[in-house]
Amino acid sequence: MPRNKISDNIEGIVKYILTKNYSYYVIQQELARMNLNVSKSTISRIANKVGKQRQLCLLNSEKPKFHRRRHIATPSIVRRITSYINQENPPTVSLMAARCHISVGTTFRTIRDIIDARCRKKTPVHRLYPAIVEKRRSRAWRMYRRLSNEKYKNYLTTDEAWFYLDASRGIRDIYYVRSNQLPAEIKKIEKNDLHPVAVMVWAGASSHGKTQVYFIEHGTTITSKYYIEHIIEPLIEYDISRLFPGDMQKKMVLHQDSAPGHVAKYTISYMKEHNINVIMPLEWLPKSPDAAPMDYSIWGIMKERVRKHKVSTLKGLKNAINVEWENLEQEIIDNALESWAKRCRLIYYAHGSDIEHLLQ
């Protein structure tokens, strides 16, 4: 059955009221005050006609403006989205919107305003196998006792980290192509992922200051002999005597990770011969960057600062590392060391499990 034709008088009045950005319900009420009985579907037809006229550029410069009404999140949609976000591996906002047949904006507003939830990234942590978890649990409390009551001030914590040279040299990896044109050429960016230009850095920090930086070239195997000759001997000669002078050296404890060159019998015996107290492999928490100050704090800050240097050579990278290490504030080191004991205690209370997500 054909629709009734809309009179020019009613169409003109509705077009005028549409310029005021009223909702269809309000427009219907305004027309009722004029003794005009017009349905919402009729108002919608006129609005759609105006939209088509705008597309064909048939209106004058004073075009009526109206906005599409937002989707309404019904209770069933809210329950459905709530079930999605409560999943262990929740879908993306776009996927939830597609499944619920609503817009991405409506989905986002439902999560933010109605459900009152926020999207957060999962904290990346190391995979811990049951045997590692048990070792962390059994050793965490003893480590906490060794560090508590400011006894961490007797420790020199050390670690190594890789610093990589940005092969892109600051060139962005994106470019734009208009949808109605073919690119003149496919642009490329050179990367060096298989053999990145990098340098390993070894350093240590304490409440009394920091050591010098030791560079280990890419491809070097850190054997026990190399570790002693290139790191430990200079450390004893130049750093420990400076950071822990006199009787303080008797109380000093060297903290290092469980790398093969660090825990070899030859390395341990060398430490004993030179009266260097060191945490033994059976005492330290394995696979625990969340309990190593250099890992959970200092190296991250250093890499962020070094990245701001626009360097293109390995020599420039080393210079940037030296500059930022020299400028590293003692306050940052103190804050990292102060939380050391607390982290070990938290690992114990977490029964050896990851704790990074508990610290946020």
SULTA-V318022 format. One record per pair of residues at least 24 apart in sequence whose ideal C-beta (glycine too) atoms are under 10 Angstrom apart, sorted by the first residue. I is the first residue (numbers start at 1). J is the second residue. Records with the same first field share a line. If there is no record, write none. Layout:
BEGIN
I = J + J
END
This chain:
BEGIN
3 = 41 + 42 + 45
4 = 42
6 = 38 + 42 + 43 + 45 + 46 + 49
7 = 36
9 = 36
10 = 34 + 36 + 37 + 38 + 42 + 43 + 46
11 = 38 + 42 + 45 + 46 + 49 + 50
12 = 46
13 = 38 + 46
14 = 38 + 42 + 43 + 45 + 46 + 47 + 49 + 50 + 64
15 = 46 + 47 + 49 + 50 + 53 + 59 + 64 + 66
16 = 64
17 = 43 + 46 + 64 + 66
18 = 43 + 46 + 47 + 50 + 64 + 65 + 66
19 = 50 + 62 + 63 + 64 + 65 + 66
20 = 64 + 65 + 66
21 = 64 + 65 + 66 + 67
22 = 66
23 = 66 + 67 + 69
24 = 66 + 69
27 = 66
70 = 102 + 103 + 105 + 106 + 109
71 = 97 + 100 + 101 + 102 + 103 + 105 + 106 + 107 + 109 + 110
72 = 102 + 106 + 110
73 = 100 + 102 + 106 + 107 + 109 + 110 + 111 + 113 + 114 + 115
74 = 100 + 102 + 110
75 = 114
76 = 100
77 = 101 + 102 + 106 + 107 + 110 + 114
78 = 110 + 111 + 114 + 115
79 = 115
80 = 110
81 = 106 + 107 + 110 + 111 + 114 + 115 + 117
82 = 110 + 111 + 114 + 115 + 117
84 = 111
85 = 110 + 111 + 115 + 117 + 119
86 = 115 + 117
89 = 122
90 = 119
92 = 119
93 = 119
120 = 360
122 = 357
123 = 354 + 355 + 356 + 357 + 358 + 359 + 360
124 = 354 + 356 + 357
125 = 289 + 290 + 353 + 354 + 355 + 356 + 357
126 = 287 + 288 + 289 + 290 + 354 + 356
127 = 287 + 354
128 = 286 + 287 + 288 + 352 + 353 + 354
129 = 287
130 = 352
131 = 286
132 = 285 + 286 + 287 + 288 + 352
133 = 287 + 347 + 350 + 351 + 352 + 353 + 354
134 = 351 + 352
135 = 282 + 284 + 285 + 286 + 287 + 288 + 352
136 = 285 + 286 + 287 + 288 + 290 + 291 + 344 + 347 + 348 + 350 + 351 + 352 + 353 + 354 + 355
137 = 285 + 347 + 348 + 349 + 350 + 351 + 352 + 353
138 = 285 + 348 + 352
139 = 282 + 283 + 284 + 285 + 286 + 288 + 291 + 344 + 347 + 348 + 352
140 = 285 + 288 + 291 + 343 + 344 + 345 + 346 + 347 + 348 + 349 + 350 + 351 + 352 + 355
141 = 344 + 345 + 347 + 348 + 349
142 = 283 + 285 + 344 + 348
143 = 255 + 279 + 283 + 284 + 285 + 288 + 291 + 340 + 341 + 343 + 344 + 345 + 347 + 348
144 = 291 + 340 + 341 + 342 + 343 + 344 + 345 + 346 + 347 + 348 + 349
145 = 341 + 344 + 345
146 = 253 + 255 + 279 + 283 + 341 + 344
147 = 253 + 255 + 291 + 337 + 338 + 340 + 341 + 342 + 343 + 344 + 345
148 = 340 + 341 + 342 + 344 + 345
149 = 341
150 = 207 + 337 + 338 + 341
151 = 251 + 253 + 341
152 = 206 + 207 + 253 + 255 + 293 + 334 + 336 + 337 + 338 + 339 + 340 + 341 + 344
153 = 206 + 207 + 208 + 248 + 251 + 252 + 334 + 337 + 338
154 = 206 + 207 + 208 + 244 + 248 + 250 + 251 + 252 + 253 + 277
155 = 204 + 205 + 206 + 207 + 251 + 252 + 253 + 254 + 255 + 277 + 279 + 293 + 337 + 340
156 = 204 + 205 + 206 + 207 + 208 + 209 + 210 + 211 + 235 + 239 + 240 + 243 + 244 + 252 + 253 + 254 + 255 + 256 + 276 + 277 + 278
157 = 203 + 204 + 205 + 206 + 253 + 254 + 255 + 256 + 257 + 279 + 292 + 293 + 294 + 295 + 298 + 333 + 336 + 337 + 340
158 = 202 + 203 + 204 + 205 + 206 + 211 + 214 + 231 + 232 + 235 + 239 + 254 + 255 + 256 + 257 + 262 + 292 + 293 + 294
159 = 201 + 202 + 203 + 204 + 205 + 255 + 256 + 257 + 259 + 289 + 292 + 293 + 294 + 295 + 298 + 299
160 = 200 + 201 + 202 + 203 + 214 + 216 + 222 + 231 + 256 + 257 + 259 + 262 + 294 + 299
161 = 199 + 200 + 201 + 202 + 203 + 294 + 295 + 298 + 299 + 300 + 302 + 303 + 321
162 = 196 + 198 + 199 + 200 + 201 + 216 + 218 + 299 + 303
163 = 197 + 198 + 199 + 200 + 201 + 215 + 299 + 302 + 303 + 306 + 307 + 314 + 317 + 318 + 320 + 321
164 = 192 + 196 + 197 + 198 + 199 + 218 + 303 + 306 + 307 + 317
165 = 192 + 196 + 197 + 198 + 199 + 311 + 312 + 313 + 314 + 316 + 317
166 = 191 + 192 + 196 + 197 + 307 + 309 + 310 + 311 + 312 + 317
167 = 191 + 192 + 193 + 196 + 197 + 312
168 = 192
169 = 310 + 311 + 312
170 = 310 + 312
195 = 219
197 = 312 + 313 + 314 + 317
198 = 314 + 317
199 = 314 + 315 + 317 + 318 + 321
201 = 299 + 302 + 303 + 306 + 317 + 318 + 321 + 322 + 325
202 = 227 + 230 + 231 + 235 + 256 + 294
203 = 231 + 235 + 239 + 294 + 298 + 299 + 302 + 321 + 325 + 328
204 = 231 + 235 + 239 + 240 + 243 + 254 + 255 + 256 + 293 + 294 + 298
205 = 243 + 293 + 294 + 297 + 298 + 325 + 328 + 330 + 332 + 333 + 334 + 336 + 337
206 = 239 + 240 + 243 + 244 + 252 + 253 + 254 + 255 + 293 + 330 + 333 + 334 + 337
207 = 243 + 330 + 333 + 334 + 337 + 338
208 = 242 + 243 + 244 + 245 + 248 + 252 + 330 + 333
209 = 239 + 242 + 243 + 244 + 330 + 333
210 = 239 + 243 + 298 + 325 + 326 + 328 + 330 + 333
211 = 235 + 238 + 239 + 240 + 242 + 243 + 325
212 = 238 + 239 + 242 + 322 + 325 + 326
213 = 302 + 318 + 321 + 322 + 324 + 325 + 326
214 = 239
215 = 314 + 317 + 318 + 321 + 322
217 = 314
218 = 314
221 = 260 + 261
222 = 259 + 260 + 261 + 262
223 = 260 + 261 + 264 + 266 + 267
224 = 260 + 261 + 262 + 263 + 264 + 265 + 266 + 267 + 268 + 269 + 270
225 = 261 + 264 + 266 + 267 + 270
226 = 261
227 = 256 + 259 + 260 + 261 + 262 + 264 + 266 + 267 + 270
228 = 261 + 264 + 266 + 267 + 270 + 271 + 274
231 = 256 + 261 + 262
232 = 256 + 261 + 262 + 267 + 270 + 271 + 274 + 276 + 278
233 = 270 + 274
235 = 276
236 = 270 + 271 + 274 + 275 + 276
240 = 274 + 276
249 = 275 + 276 + 277
250 = 275 + 277
251 = 277
252 = 276 + 277 + 278
253 = 277 + 278 + 279
254 = 278 + 279
255 = 279 + 284 + 292 + 293 + 294 + 340
256 = 281 + 284 + 292 + 294
257 = 281 + 284 + 285 + 286 + 287 + 288 + 289 + 292 + 294 + 295
258 = 282 + 284 + 285 + 286 + 287 + 288
285 = 343 + 344 + 347 + 348 + 352
288 = 343 + 344 + 347 + 352 + 354 + 355
289 = 356
290 = 343 + 344 + 346 + 347 + 354 + 355 + 356 + 358 + 359
291 = 340 + 341 + 343 + 344 + 346 + 347 + 355
292 = 336 + 340 + 343
293 = 333 + 335 + 336 + 337 + 338 + 339 + 340 + 343
294 = 333 + 336
295 = 336
296 = 336 + 339 + 340 + 343 + 355 + 356 + 359
297 = 332 + 333 + 335 + 336 + 337 + 339 + 340
298 = 325 + 328 + 332 + 333 + 335 + 336 + 337
300 = 336
301 = 328 + 329 + 332 + 333 + 336
302 = 328 + 332
END
